[in-house]
């Protein structure tokens, strides 16, 4: 399964977001540290979820990174996170 799909699946299951975008930006980092020719190394996550309400920005990012721990340890080099709590 593509890494992007795994990220979508895990974040959807954990946070039940009202909005979720997972964008593979690997092509923008070709030749940089951590990049691989096949891509799937650099991602941007845009997520809006009730589950993030009441958490500081740092806590939101930690929760997302903990959810994606396996991916971050096995090939995802960079993860840009844009998290918003539902109001």
PDB file of N, CA, C and O in Angstrom, chain B, residues numbered from 101:
ATOM      1  N   UNK B 101       0.857  -1.179   0.000  1.00  0.00           N
ATOM      2  CA  UNK B 101       0.000   0.000   0.000  1.00  0.00           C
ATOM      3  C   UNK B 101       0.898   1.236   0.000  1.00  0.00           C
ATOM      4  O   UNK B 101       1.869   1.288   0.755  1.00  0.00           O
ATOM      5  N   UNK B 102       0.593   2.223  -0.825  1.00  0.00           N
ATOM      6  CA  UNK B 102       1.389   3.456  -0.824  1.00  0.00           C
ATOM      7  C   UNK B 102       1.398   4.124   0.559  1.00  0.00           C
ATOM      8  O   UNK B 102       0.408   4.080   1.290  1.00  0.00           O
ATOM      9  N   UNK B 103       2.515   4.731   0.895  1.00  0.00           N
ATOM     10  CA  UNK B 103       2.678   5.384   2.195  1.00  0.00           C
ATOM     11  C   UNK B 103       1.587   6.438   2.410  1.00  0.00           C
ATOM     12  O   UNK B 103       1.052   6.557   3.512  1.00  0.00           O
ATOM     13  N   UNK B 104       1.262   7.187   1.384  1.00  0.00           N
ATOM     14  CA  UNK B 104       0.215   8.206   1.505  1.00  0.00           C
ATOM     15  C   UNK B 104      -1.093   7.581   1.976  1.00  0.00           C
ATOM     16  O   UNK B 104      -1.770   8.134   2.843  1.00  0.00           O
ATOM     17  N   UNK B 105      -1.448   6.443   1.415  1.00  0.00           N
ATOM     18  CA  UNK B 105      -2.691   5.764   1.793  1.00  0.00           C
ATOM     19  C   UNK B 105      -2.655   5.273   3.237  1.00  0.00           C
ATOM     20  O   UNK B 105      -3.665   5.323   3.939  1.00  0.00           O
ATOM     21  N   UNK B 106      -1.500   4.802   3.676  1.00  0.00           N
ATOM     22  CA  UNK B 106      -1.343   4.364   5.068  1.00  0.00           C
ATOM     23  C   UNK B 106      -1.534   5.554   6.005  1.00  0.00           C
ATOM     24  O   UNK B 106      -2.209   5.438   7.028  1.00  0.00           O
ATOM     25  N   UNK B 107      -0.944   6.694   5.658  1.00  0.00           N
ATOM     26  CA  UNK B 107      -1.081   7.899   6.479  1.00  0.00           C
ATOM     27  C   UNK B 107      -2.546   8.317   6.560  1.00  0.00           C
ATOM     28  O   UNK B 107      -3.040   8.625   7.644  1.00  0.00           O
ATOM     29  N   UNK B 108      -3.238   8.332   5.440  1.00  0.00           N
ATOM     30  CA  UNK B 108      -4.666   8.685   5.423  1.00  0.00           C
ATOM     31  C   UNK B 108      -5.450   7.727   6.310  1.00  0.00           C
ATOM     32  O   UNK B 108      -6.277   8.155   7.115  1.00  0.00           O
ATOM     33  N   UNK B 109      -5.194   6.447   6.164  1.00  0.00           N
ATOM     34  CA  UNK B 109      -5.916   5.433   6.931  1.00  0.00           C
ATOM     35  C   UNK B 109      -5.696   5.609   8.438  1.00  0.00           C
ATOM     36  O   UNK B 109      -6.655   5.591   9.209  1.00  0.00           O
ATOM     37  N   UNK B 110      -4.456   5.774   8.853  1.00  0.00           N
ATOM     38  CA  UNK B 110      -4.147   5.902  10.277  1.00  0.00           C
ATOM     39  C   UNK B 110      -4.723   7.178  10.883  1.00  0.00           C
ATOM     40  O   UNK B 110      -5.311   7.146  11.964  1.00  0.00           O
ATOM     41  N   UNK B 111      -4.554   8.305  10.183  1.00  0.00           N
ATOM     42  CA  UNK B 111      -5.076   9.566  10.719  1.00  0.00           C
ATOM     43  C   UNK B 111      -6.604   9.562  10.745  1.00  0.00           C
ATOM     44  O   UNK B 111      -7.205  10.102  11.673  1.00  0.00           O
ATOM     45  N   UNK B 112      -7.227   8.969   9.755  1.00  0.00           N
ATOM     46  CA  UNK B 112      -8.696   8.885   9.723  1.00  0.00           C
ATOM     47  C   UNK B 112      -9.210   8.045  10.885  1.00  0.00           C
ATOM     48  O   UNK B 112     -10.186   8.413  11.537  1.00  0.00           O
ATOM     49  N   UNK B 113      -8.556   6.920  11.143  1.00  0.00           N
ATOM     50  CA  UNK B 113      -8.977   6.035  12.227  1.00  0.00           C
ATOM     51  C   UNK B 113      -8.776   6.683  13.595  1.00  0.00           C
ATOM     52  O   UNK B 113      -9.624   6.544  14.476  1.00  0.00           O
ATOM     53  N   UNK B 114      -7.670   7.381  13.778  1.00  0.00           N
ATOM     54  CA  UNK B 114      -7.337   7.966  15.087  1.00  0.00           C
ATOM     55  C   UNK B 114      -8.115   9.246  15.385  1.00  0.00           C
ATOM     56  O   UNK B 114      -8.560   9.444  16.516  1.00  0.00           O
ATOM     57  N   UNK B 115      -8.287  10.117  14.390  1.00  0.00           N
ATOM     58  CA  UNK B 115      -8.828  11.448  14.654  1.00  0.00           C
ATOM     59  C   UNK B 115     -10.205  11.724  14.057  1.00  0.00           C
ATOM     60  O   UNK B 115     -10.814  12.741  14.389  1.00  0.00           O
ATOM     61  N   UNK B 116     -10.711  10.858  13.191  1.00  0.00           N
ATOM     62  CA  UNK B 116     -12.010  11.068  12.520  1.00  0.00           C
ATOM     63  C   UNK B 116     -12.129  12.518  12.032  1.00  0.00           C
ATOM     64  O   UNK B 116     -13.049  13.233  12.429  1.00  0.00           O
ATOM     65  N   UNK B 117     -11.218  12.941  11.187  1.00  0.00           N
ATOM     66  CA  UNK B 117     -11.185  14.351  10.780  1.00  0.00           C
ATOM     67  C   UNK B 117     -12.364  14.754   9.898  1.00  0.00           C
ATOM     68  O   UNK B 117     -12.896  13.951   9.131  1.00  0.00           O
ATOM     69  N   UNK B 118     -12.756  16.023  10.029  1.00  0.00           N
ATOM     70  CA  UNK B 118     -13.763  16.574   9.124  1.00  0.00           C
ATOM     71  C   UNK B 118     -13.102  16.992   7.813  1.00  0.00           C
ATOM     72  O   UNK B 118     -13.769  17.120   6.786  1.00  0.00           O
ATOM     73  N   UNK B 119     -11.790  17.203   7.856  1.00  0.00           N
ATOM     74  CA  UNK B 119     -11.015  17.532   6.654  1.00  0.00           C
ATOM     75  C   UNK B 119      -9.639  16.895   6.796  1.00  0.00           C
ATOM     76  O   UNK B 119      -9.004  16.989   7.846  1.00  0.00           O
ATOM     77  N   UNK B 120      -9.184  16.242   5.721  1.00  0.00           N
ATOM     78  CA  UNK B 120      -7.857  15.644   5.731  1.00  0.00           C
ATOM     79  C   UNK B 120      -7.284  15.664   4.321  1.00  0.00           C
ATOM     80  O   UNK B 120      -7.899  15.180   3.371  1.00  0.00           O
ATOM     81  N   UNK B 121      -6.106  16.228   4.212  1.00  0.00           N
ATOM     82  CA  UNK B 121      -5.337  16.190   2.972  1.00  0.00           C
ATOM     83  C   UNK B 121      -3.956  15.653   3.319  1.00  0.00           C
ATOM     84  O   UNK B 121      -3.328  16.104   4.277  1.00  0.00           O
ATOM     85  N   UNK B 122      -3.496  14.700   2.544  1.00  0.00           N
ATOM     86  CA  UNK B 122      -2.135  14.192   2.688  1.00  0.00           C
ATOM     87  C   UNK B 122      -1.491  14.340   1.318  1.00  0.00           C
ATOM     88  O   UNK B 122      -1.879  13.680   0.354  1.00  0.00           O
ATOM     89  N   UNK B 123      -0.513  15.208   1.254  1.00  0.00           N
ATOM     90  CA  UNK B 123       0.105  15.575  -0.015  1.00  0.00           C
ATOM     91  C   UNK B 123       1.544  15.079  -0.037  1.00  0.00           C
ATOM     92  O   UNK B 123       2.338  15.409   0.844  1.00  0.00           O
ATOM     93  N   UNK B 124       1.874  14.283  -1.050  1.00  0.00           N
ATOM     94  CA  UNK B 124       3.238  13.815  -1.230  1.00  0.00           C
ATOM     95  C   UNK B 124       4.027  14.925  -1.923  1.00  0.00           C
ATOM     96  O   UNK B 124       3.803  15.217  -3.097  1.00  0.00           O
ATOM     97  N   UNK B 125       4.942  15.535  -1.190  1.00  0.00           N
ATOM     98  CA  UNK B 125       5.761  16.628  -1.722  1.00  0.00           C
ATOM     99  C   UNK B 125       7.187  16.170  -2.015  1.00  0.00           C
ATOM    100  O   UNK B 125       8.095  16.993  -2.135  1.00  0.00           O
ATOM    101  N   UNK B 126       7.380  14.880  -2.128  1.00  0.00           N
ATOM    102  CA  UNK B 126       8.715  14.321  -2.315  1.00  0.00           C
ATOM    103  C   UNK B 126       9.417  14.890  -3.544  1.00  0.00           C
ATOM    104  O   UNK B 126      10.626  15.123  -3.524  1.00  0.00           O
ATOM    105  N   UNK B 127       8.661  15.109  -4.605  1.00  0.00           N
ATOM    106  CA  UNK B 127       9.256  15.636  -5.842  1.00  0.00           C
ATOM    107  C   UNK B 127       9.915  16.997  -5.627  1.00  0.00           C
ATOM    108  O   UNK B 127      10.844  17.360  -6.349  1.00  0.00           O
ATOM    109  N   UNK B 128       9.442  17.741  -4.646  1.00  0.00           N
ATOM    110  CA  UNK B 128      10.009  19.065  -4.364  1.00  0.00           C
ATOM    111  C   UNK B 128      11.331  18.976  -3.604  1.00  0.00           C
ATOM    112  O   UNK B 128      12.024  19.979  -3.436  1.00  0.00           O
ATOM    113  N   UNK B 129      11.678  17.770  -3.146  1.00  0.00           N
ATOM    114  CA  UNK B 129      12.870  17.591  -2.320  1.00  0.00           C
ATOM    115  C   UNK B 129      13.883  16.652  -2.963  1.00  0.00           C
ATOM    116  O   UNK B 129      14.793  16.166  -2.292  1.00  0.00           O
ATOM    117  N   UNK B 130      13.732  16.395  -4.246  1.00  0.00           N
ATOM    118  CA  UNK B 130      14.664  15.516  -4.956  1.00  0.00           C
ATOM    119  C   UNK B 130      16.092  16.010  -4.762  1.00  0.00           C
ATOM    120  O   UNK B 130      16.380  17.193  -4.944  1.00  0.00           O
ATOM    121  N   UNK B 131      16.976  15.097  -4.392  1.00  0.00           N
ATOM    122  CA  UNK B 131      18.369  15.440  -4.164  1.00  0.00           C
ATOM    123  C   UNK B 131      18.670  15.917  -2.757  1.00  0.00           C
ATOM    124  O   UNK B 131      19.838  16.040  -2.389  1.00  0.00           O
ATOM    125  N   UNK B 132      17.645  16.191  -1.962  1.00  0.00           N
ATOM    126  CA  UNK B 132      17.852  16.633  -0.584  1.00  0.00           C
ATOM    127  C   UNK B 132      18.060  15.428   0.325  1.00  0.00           C
ATOM    128  O   UNK B 132      17.818  14.287  -0.071  1.00  0.00           O
ATOM    129  N   UNK B 133      18.497  15.687   1.510  1.00  0.00           N
ATOM    130  CA  UNK B 133      18.692  14.640   2.509  1.00  0.00           C
ATOM    131  C   UNK B 133      17.393  13.870   2.725  1.00  0.00           C
ATOM    132  O   UNK B 133      16.323  14.462   2.866  1.00  0.00           O
ATOM    133  N   UNK B 134      17.500  12.566   2.750  1.00  0.00           N
ATOM    134  CA  UNK B 134      16.339  11.726   3.030  1.00  0.00           C
ATOM    135  C   UNK B 134      15.489  11.398   1.822  1.00  0.00           C
ATOM    136  O   UNK B 134      14.592  10.561   1.924  1.00  0.00           O
ATOM    137  N   UNK B 135      15.731  12.017   0.691  1.00  0.00           N
ATOM    138  CA  UNK B 135      14.902  11.747  -0.486  1.00  0.00           C
ATOM    139  C   UNK B 135      15.326  10.433  -1.125  1.00  0.00           C
ATOM    140  O   UNK B 135      16.481  10.018  -1.031  1.00  0.00           O
ATOM    141  N   UNK B 136      14.370   9.793  -1.774  1.00  0.00           N
ATOM    142  CA  UNK B 136      14.626   8.555  -2.516  1.00  0.00           C
ATOM    143  C   UNK B 136      14.041   8.724  -3.907  1.00  0.00           C
ATOM    144  O   UNK B 136      13.058   9.446  -4.079  1.00  0.00           O
ATOM    145  N   UNK B 137      14.622   8.076  -4.894  1.00  0.00           N
ATOM    146  CA  UNK B 137      14.118   8.205  -6.267  1.00  0.00           C
ATOM    147  C   UNK B 137      12.636   7.827  -6.404  1.00  0.00           C
ATOM    148  O   UNK B 137      11.919   8.420  -7.210  1.00  0.00           O
ATOM    149  N   UNK B 138      12.186   6.859  -5.635  1.00  0.00           N
ATOM    150  CA  UNK B 138      10.786   6.431  -5.724  1.00  0.00           C
ATOM    151  C   UNK B 138       9.824   7.341  -4.957  1.00  0.00           C
ATOM    152  O   UNK B 138       8.610   7.140  -5.002  1.00  0.00           O
ATOM    153  N   UNK B 139      10.355   8.325  -4.267  1.00  0.00           N
ATOM    154  CA  UNK B 139       9.505   9.285  -3.548  1.00  0.00           C
ATOM    155  C   UNK B 139       8.987   8.741  -2.234  1.00  0.00           C
ATOM    156  O   UNK B 139       9.615   7.887  -1.609  1.00  0.00           O
ATOM    157  N   UNK B 140       7.834   9.245  -1.820  1.00  0.00           N
ATOM    158  CA  UNK B 140       7.176   8.866  -0.565  1.00  0.00           C
ATOM    159  C   UNK B 140       8.052   9.116   0.660  1.00  0.00           C
ATOM    160  O   UNK B 140       8.100   8.299   1.579  1.00  0.00           O
ATOM    161  N   UNK B 141       8.743  10.258   0.660  1.00  0.00           N
ATOM    162  CA  UNK B 141       9.618  10.601   1.780  1.00  0.00           C
ATOM    163  C   UNK B 141       9.237  11.906   2.463  1.00  0.00           C
ATOM    164  O   UNK B 141       9.556  12.106   3.635  1.00  0.00           O
ATOM    165  N   UNK B 142       8.564  12.790   1.753  1.00  0.00           N
ATOM    166  CA  UNK B 142       8.219  14.110   2.274  1.00  0.00           C
ATOM    167  C   UNK B 142       6.716  14.342   2.074  1.00  0.00           C
ATOM    168  O   UNK B 142       6.215  14.311   0.950  1.00  0.00           O
ATOM    169  N   UNK B 143       6.014  14.571   3.180  1.00  0.00           N
ATOM    170  CA  UNK B 143       4.563  14.742   3.114  1.00  0.00           C
ATOM    171  C   UNK B 143       4.113  15.999   3.848  1.00  0.00           C
ATOM    172  O   UNK B 143       4.776  16.472   4.772  1.00  0.00           O
ATOM    173  N   UNK B 144       2.983  16.522   3.420  1.00  0.00           N
ATOM    174  CA  UNK B 144       2.293  17.608   4.109  1.00  0.00           C
ATOM    175  C   UNK B 144       0.918  17.078   4.506  1.00  0.00           C
ATOM    176  O   UNK B 144       0.201  16.509   3.683  1.00  0.00           O
ATOM    177  N   UNK B 145       0.560  17.267   5.769  1.00  0.00           N
ATOM    178  CA  UNK B 145      -0.742  16.846   6.285  1.00  0.00           C
ATOM    179  C   UNK B 145      -1.517  18.090   6.689  1.00  0.00           C
ATOM    180  O   UNK B 145      -1.037  18.914   7.467  1.00  0.00           O
ATOM    181  N   UNK B 146      -2.716  18.210   6.153  1.00  0.00           N
ATOM    182  CA  UNK B 146      -3.660  19.251   6.576  1.00  0.00           C
ATOM    183  C   UNK B 146      -4.843  18.529   7.186  1.00  0.00           C
ATOM    184  O   UNK B 146      -5.539  17.772   6.509  1.00  0.00           O
ATOM    185  N   UNK B 147      -5.068  18.768   8.471  1.00  0.00           N
ATOM    186  CA  UNK B 147      -6.098  18.027   9.180  1.00  0.00           C
ATOM    187  C   UNK B 147      -6.913  18.956  10.078  1.00  0.00           C
ATOM    188  O   UNK B 147      -6.369  19.830  10.752  1.00  0.00           O
ATOM    189  N   UNK B 148      -8.211  18.750  10.070  1.00  0.00           N
ATOM    190  CA  UNK B 148      -9.131  19.439  10.971  1.00  0.00           C
ATOM    191  C   UNK B 148      -9.952  18.357  11.654  1.00  0.00           C
ATOM    192  O   UNK B 148     -10.573  17.523  10.996  1.00  0.00           O
ATOM    193  N   UNK B 149      -9.946  18.380  12.997  1.00  0.00           N
ATOM    194  CA  UNK B 149     -10.639  17.321  13.729  1.00  0.00           C
ATOM    195  C   UNK B 149     -11.034  17.780  15.121  1.00  0.00           C
ATOM    196  O   UNK B 149     -10.297  18.515  15.778  1.00  0.00           O
ATOM    197  N   UNK B 150     -12.207  17.340  15.564  1.00  0.00           N
ATOM    198  CA  UNK B 150     -12.656  17.595  16.935  1.00  0.00           C
ATOM    199  C   UNK B 150     -11.668  17.014  17.945  1.00  0.00           C
ATOM    200  O   UNK B 150     -11.461  17.582  19.017  1.00  0.00           O
ATOM    201  N   UNK B 151     -11.063  15.886  17.599  1.00  0.00           N
ATOM    202  CA  UNK B 151     -10.145  15.211  18.513  1.00  0.00           C
ATOM    203  C   UNK B 151      -8.932  16.072  18.866  1.00  0.00           C
ATOM    204  O   UNK B 151      -8.238  15.787  19.842  1.00  0.00           O
ATOM    205  N   UNK B 152      -8.674  17.106  18.092  1.00  0.00           N
ATOM    206  CA  UNK B 152      -7.541  17.990  18.360  1.00  0.00           C
ATOM    207  C   UNK B 152      -7.926  19.181  19.241  1.00  0.00           C
ATOM    208  O   UNK B 152      -7.064  19.961  19.647  1.00  0.00           O
ATOM    209  N   UNK B 153      -9.217  19.318  19.534  1.00  0.00           N
ATOM    210  CA  UNK B 153      -9.700  20.427  20.375  1.00  0.00           C
ATOM    211  C   UNK B 153      -9.105  20.326  21.776  1.00  0.00           C
ATOM    212  O   UNK B 153      -8.982  19.238  22.339  1.00  0.00           O
ATOM    213  N   UNK B 154      -8.745  21.461  22.315  1.00  0.00           N
ATOM    214  CA  UNK B 154      -8.212  21.509  23.670  1.00  0.00           C
ATOM    215  C   UNK B 154      -6.727  21.184  23.757  1.00  0.00           C
ATOM    216  O   UNK B 154      -6.138  21.261  24.836  1.00  0.00           O
ATOM    217  N   UNK B 155      -6.119  20.823  22.638  1.00  0.00           N
ATOM    218  CA  UNK B 155      -4.688  20.522  22.636  1.00  0.00           C
ATOM    219  C   UNK B 155      -3.913  21.734  22.121  1.00  0.00           C
ATOM    220  O   UNK B 155      -4.359  22.432  21.210  1.00  0.00           O
ATOM    221  N   UNK B 156      -2.761  21.966  22.712  1.00  0.00           N
ATOM    222  CA  UNK B 156      -1.890  23.011  22.188  1.00  0.00           C
ATOM    223  C   UNK B 156      -1.379  22.574  20.821  1.00  0.00           C
ATOM    224  O   UNK B 156      -1.502  21.407  20.448  1.00  0.00           O
ATOM    225  N   UNK B 157      -0.816  23.500  20.090  1.00  0.00           N
ATOM    226  CA  UNK B 157      -0.279  23.170  18.769  1.00  0.00           C
ATOM    227  C   UNK B 157       0.787  22.078  18.880  1.00  0.00           C
ATOM    228  O   UNK B 157       0.829  21.160  18.061  1.00  0.00           O
ATOM    229  N   UNK B 158       1.633  22.181  19.880  1.00  0.00           N
ATOM    230  CA  UNK B 158       2.679  21.175  20.094  1.00  0.00           C
ATOM    231  C   UNK B 158       2.053  19.818  20.392  1.00  0.00           C
ATOM    232  O   UNK B 158       2.500  18.802  19.860  1.00  0.00           O
ATOM    233  N   UNK B 159       1.033  19.789  21.228  1.00  0.00           N
ATOM    234  CA  UNK B 159       0.362  18.527  21.565  1.00  0.00           C
ATOM    235  C   UNK B 159      -0.346  17.932  20.342  1.00  0.00           C
ATOM    236  O   UNK B 159      -0.366  16.713  20.167  1.00  0.00           O
ATOM    237  N   UNK B 160      -0.923  18.787  19.503  1.00  0.00           N
ATOM    238  CA  UNK B 160      -1.553  18.305  18.269  1.00  0.00           C
ATOM    239  C   UNK B 160      -0.512  17.622  17.384  1.00  0.00           C
ATOM    240  O   UNK B 160      -0.740  16.520  16.884  1.00  0.00           O
ATOM    241  N   UNK B 161       0.616  18.274  17.196  1.00  0.00           N
ATOM    242  CA  UNK B 161       1.675  17.725  16.351  1.00  0.00           C
ATOM    243  C   UNK B 161       2.227  16.427  16.934  1.00  0.00           C
ATOM    244  O   UNK B 161       2.488  15.473  16.200  1.00  0.00           O
ATOM    245  N   UNK B 162       2.404  16.393  18.250  1.00  0.00           N
ATOM    246  CA  UNK B 162       2.892  15.161  18.897  1.00  0.00           C
ATOM    247  C   UNK B 162       1.916  14.011  18.692  1.00  0.00           C
ATOM    248  O   UNK B 162       2.330  12.887  18.410  1.00  0.00           O
ATOM    249  N   UNK B 163       0.635  14.284  18.831  1.00  0.00           N
ATOM    250  CA  UNK B 163      -0.379  13.232  18.659  1.00  0.00           C
ATOM    251  C   UNK B 163      -0.348  12.680  17.236  1.00  0.00           C
ATOM    252  O   UNK B 163      -0.450  11.470  17.028  1.00  0.00           O
ATOM    253  N   UNK B 164      -0.210  13.561  16.273  1.00  0.00           N
ATOM    254  CA  UNK B 164      -0.137  13.129  14.871  1.00  0.00           C
ATOM    255  C   UNK B 164       1.139  12.337  14.624  1.00  0.00           C
ATOM    256  O   UNK B 164       1.102  11.289  13.979  1.00  0.00           O
ATOM    257  N   UNK B 165       2.249  12.819  15.121  1.00  0.00           N
ATOM    258  CA  UNK B 165       3.522  12.127  14.912  1.00  0.00           C
ATOM    259  C   UNK B 165       3.544  10.774  15.623  1.00  0.00           C
ATOM    260  O   UNK B 165       4.113   9.818  15.095  1.00  0.00           O
ATOM    261  N   UNK B 166       2.942  10.674  16.799  1.00  0.00           N
ATOM    262  CA  UNK B 166       2.857   9.386  17.489  1.00  0.00           C
ATOM    263  C   UNK B 166       2.018   8.398  16.680  1.00  0.00           C
ATOM    264  O   UNK B 166       2.335   7.210  16.625  1.00  0.00           O
ATOM    265  N   UNK B 167       0.966   8.881  16.063  1.00  0.00           N
ATOM    266  CA  UNK B 167       0.112   8.032  15.238  1.00  0.00           C
ATOM    267  C   UNK B 167       0.875   7.499  14.030  1.00  0.00           C
ATOM    268  O   UNK B 167       0.613   6.389  13.565  1.00  0.00           O
ATOM    269  N   UNK B 168       1.807   8.280  13.528  1.00  0.00           N
ATOM    270  CA  UNK B 168       2.574   7.904  12.336  1.00  0.00           C
ATOM    271  C   UNK B 168       4.003   7.461  12.683  1.00  0.00           C
ATOM    272  O   UNK B 168       4.900   7.528  11.842  1.00  0.00           O
ATOM    273  N   UNK B 169       4.202   7.014  13.911  1.00  0.00           N
ATOM    274  CA  UNK B 169       5.531   6.640  14.395  1.00  0.00           C
ATOM    275  C   UNK B 169       6.232   5.627  13.486  1.00  0.00           C
ATOM    276  O   UNK B 169       7.406   5.801  13.159  1.00  0.00           O
ATOM    277  N   UNK B 170       5.534   4.587  13.083  1.00  0.00           N
ATOM    278  CA  UNK B 170       6.142   3.551  12.246  1.00  0.00           C
ATOM    279  C   UNK B 170       6.607   4.133  10.914  1.00  0.00           C
ATOM    280  O   UNK B 170       7.710   3.836  10.454  1.00  0.00           O
ATOM    281  N   UNK B 171       5.775   4.954  10.303  1.00  0.00           N
ATOM    282  CA  UNK B 171       6.125   5.552   9.013  1.00  0.00           C
ATOM    283  C   UNK B 171       7.309   6.507   9.145  1.00  0.00           C
ATOM    284  O   UNK B 171       8.175   6.551   8.272  1.00  0.00           O
ATOM    285  N   UNK B 172       7.346   7.267  10.230  1.00  0.00           N
ATOM    286  CA  UNK B 172       8.434   8.217  10.442  1.00  0.00           C
ATOM    287  C   UNK B 172       9.758   7.499  10.718  1.00  0.00           C
ATOM    288  O   UNK B 172      10.829   8.056  10.474  1.00  0.00           O
ATOM    289  N   UNK B 173       9.687   6.285  11.218  1.00  0.00           N
ATOM    290  CA  UNK B 173      10.903   5.510  11.486  1.00  0.00           C
ATOM    291  C   UNK B 173      11.307   4.633  10.309  1.00  0.00           C
ATOM    292  O   UNK B 173      12.382   4.033  10.320  1.00  0.00           O
ATOM    293  N   UNK B 174      10.452   4.554   9.294  1.00  0.00           N
ATOM    294  CA  UNK B 174      10.752   3.614   8.212  1.00  0.00           C
ATOM    295  C   UNK B 174      10.657   4.233   6.825  1.00  0.00           C
ATOM    296  O   UNK B 174      10.189   3.578   5.894  1.00  0.00           O
ATOM    297  N   UNK B 175      11.086   5.465   6.668  1.00  0.00           N
ATOM    298  CA  UNK B 175      11.166   6.001   5.325  1.00  0.00           C
ATOM    299  C   UNK B 175      10.613   7.399   5.129  1.00  0.00           C
ATOM    300  O   UNK B 175      11.051   8.102   4.218  1.00  0.00           O
ATOM    301  N   UNK B 176       9.671   7.824   5.945  1.00  0.00           N
ATOM    302  CA  UNK B 176       9.178   9.195   5.814  1.00  0.00           C
ATOM    303  C   UNK B 176      10.215  10.093   6.484  1.00  0.00           C
ATOM    304  O   UNK B 176      10.449  10.002   7.689  1.00  0.00           O
ATOM    305  N   UNK B 177      10.819  10.946   5.695  1.00  0.00           N
ATOM    306  CA  UNK B 177      11.902  11.800   6.184  1.00  0.00           C
ATOM    307  C   UNK B 177      11.373  13.106   6.775  1.00  0.00           C
ATOM    308  O   UNK B 177      11.931  13.619   7.745  1.00  0.00           O
ATOM    309  N   UNK B 178      10.301  13.645   6.196  1.00  0.00           N
ATOM    310  CA  UNK B 178       9.785  14.937   6.647  1.00  0.00           C
ATOM    311  C   UNK B 178       8.265  14.935   6.605  1.00  0.00           C
ATOM    312  O   UNK B 178       7.648  14.393   5.689  1.00  0.00           O
ATOM    313  N   UNK B 179       7.678  15.559   7.627  1.00  0.00           N
ATOM    314  CA  UNK B 179       6.229  15.658   7.723  1.00  0.00           C
ATOM    315  C   UNK B 179       5.873  17.080   8.143  1.00  0.00           C
ATOM    316  O   UNK B 179       6.139  17.487   9.274  1.00  0.00           O
ATOM    317  N   UNK B 180       5.269  17.833   7.225  1.00  0.00           N
ATOM    318  CA  UNK B 180       4.779  19.181   7.546  1.00  0.00           C
ATOM    319  C   UNK B 180       3.336  19.026   7.998  1.00  0.00           C
ATOM    320  O   UNK B 180       2.534  18.387   7.318  1.00  0.00           O
ATOM    321  N   UNK B 181       3.003  19.608   9.142  1.00  0.00           N
ATOM    322  CA  UNK B 181       1.667  19.434   9.713  1.00  0.00           C
ATOM    323  C   UNK B 181       0.975  20.768   9.840  1.00  0.00           C
ATOM    324  O   UNK B 181       1.514  21.715  10.414  1.00  0.00           O
ATOM    325  N   UNK B 182      -0.246  20.835   9.288  1.00  0.00           N
ATOM    326  CA  UNK B 182      -1.129  21.984   9.448  1.00  0.00           C
ATOM    327  C   UNK B 182      -2.387  21.440  10.120  1.00  0.00           C
ATOM    328  O   UNK B 182      -3.271  20.895   9.460  1.00  0.00           O
ATOM    329  N   UNK B 183      -2.455  21.596  11.433  1.00  0.00           N
ATOM    330  CA  UNK B 183      -3.544  21.015  12.210  1.00  0.00           C
ATOM    331  C   UNK B 183      -4.466  22.105  12.747  1.00  0.00           C
ATOM    332  O   UNK B 183      -4.013  23.164  13.182  1.00  0.00           O
ATOM    333  N   UNK B 184      -5.764  21.824  12.707  1.00  0.00           N
ATOM    334  CA  UNK B 184      -6.769  22.750  13.215  1.00  0.00           C
ATOM    335  C   UNK B 184      -7.814  21.951  13.982  1.00  0.00           C
ATOM    336  O   UNK B 184      -8.249  20.888  13.540  1.00  0.00           O
ATOM    337  N   UNK B 185      -8.204  22.469  15.122  1.00  0.00           N
ATOM    338  CA  UNK B 185      -9.301  21.852  15.874  1.00  0.00           C
ATOM    339  C   UNK B 185     -10.612  22.408  15.365  1.00  0.00           C
ATOM    340  O   UNK B 185     -10.704  23.586  15.019  1.00  0.00           O
ATOM    341  N   UNK B 186     -11.622  21.566  15.319  1.00  0.00           N
ATOM    342  CA  UNK B 186     -12.962  22.033  14.943  1.00  0.00           C
ATOM    343  C   UNK B 186     -13.491  22.934  16.047  1.00  0.00           C
ATOM    344  O   UNK B 186     -13.147  22.764  17.216  1.00  0.00           O
ATOM    345  N   UNK B 187     -14.322  23.888  15.673  1.00  0.00           N
ATOM    346  CA  UNK B 187     -14.881  24.795  16.692  1.00  0.00           C
ATOM    347  C   UNK B 187     -16.369  24.621  16.767  1.00  0.00           C
ATOM    348  O   UNK B 187     -17.029  25.291  17.562  1.00  0.00           O
TER     349      UNK B 187
END
